Amino acid sequence: MRTRYDKSTDSLYVELRDLPAKRTVELEEDILLDIGADGQPVGYDIQHASKKSDFIARLVIEQAAAE
């Protein structure tokens, strides 16, 4: 898992796998899930990330538990 944060837009990208997204699904307002060709998640695009700390914490914990 890798992350990229853009302070100027308060956006965070959490990359789960280094693969291109084939489609994107909106999970909730300001949280998009990128899906790969195999139908599995490749990353999360989180807008207004500083206000989404609960979601980000859950995501990190779930990914750590899955490893």
Secondary structure, DSSP 8 states (H G I E B T S, - for coil): -EEEEETTTTEEEEESSSS--SEEEEEETTEEEEE-TTSSEEEEEETTGGG-HHHHHHHHHHHHHH-
